[in-house]
Amino acid sequence: SAALEPLTVVSVEGGSAGQTSVYVNPAKSGSNKYFYRTGSAPLAYPGYGEAISQTVWDGEADITATTGNQVMIIETDSAGKALKAGVATVTAKA
């Protein structure tokens, strides 16, 4: 069965308290979508092709998260099926 491709995810302080700015490499292409989930480590990865129901993300907006938790970015196809994912440890603005 196919495996999720890895994304490199970086979390740095966001613009407001309790928020993080997240950078993803490689960036999504075409009609693909991003979703995210946050929580205490370790976050469980979705299966390849799994329908994702987490929070949709535009690839730019700050994400509300807790420093020391994890943030997972999931890239899906246009139908919301998981293709790639990556995790970072959150650094949020104090």
N, C-alpha and C positions, 0 to 999 in steps of 0.2 A: 504494500500500500504506500501511497505517496506520503512524504513527510513535510511538515511545515518548513518553509525556508526561514532562516534566522534574519531578524532585523537588529541592527545596532540602535539602541535607545539610550539617550542621554537626558538626565533631569538636572536642571539648574534652577536657582531661585526665580520665582515668577514676579509679576509686578505688584501683587498684593499679598498681604499676610495669608498664609495657609495655601498659597498657590505655587505651582511649579510650571516652568516652561520646559517643554519636551521637544527634543530633536530626534528625528528618525532617519537612518541611512540604511539602504537606499530609499529615496522618496518614492511614494506610490505613483503609479502611472495610470493614464487613461481614466477609465470609469471606476477604478478600484476605490474602495472606501476604507477609512480608518475607524476603529472602535477602540475603547480603552476600558480597563478595569483597574482598580486600585485596592490595596489591602495589605495585610501583614504577610510576610514571606512564609513559605513559598507559594506564589500564585500558580494555579494549575493551568497548563497550556491547553488550548482547545485541540481537537483532532483536525487533521487536514480535511477541508471540505465541510466542516461542522458549521451549521447555521449559527451566527453570532447575534446575541440579543443584548450585549452590553451597551454602554453609552457611545453614541456616534461622536466622532471627533473630526474637526475640519482640518487638522494638521497644523494649526497655528495657535488656537486659543489656549490660554493658560488652563491648567487642570487643577482642581482642588484636591489636595492630597496631604498626607502626613509625613513629615521627614522621618526617614528610617523605614517606612513602608515601601512596598514595591508599586510601580506603575507598569502595566503591560499594554503595549500597543499591538493591536491585531489588524493586519491588512487583509481585506476580503475582496472578492470579485464584486461586480455590480449587484449581484443577488445576495450579498452578505455571507458568502461561504468563505471560511478561513483559508488563506493562502500562506501567510507569513505572520510571525509574531516575535516579539522581543520584550525583554524586561530590563528596567533600571531600578536602582535604589533611589527613592525620592529625596531630593533636596528642595524643600519648600521655603518660601520667605517667612522669616520669623515674625 
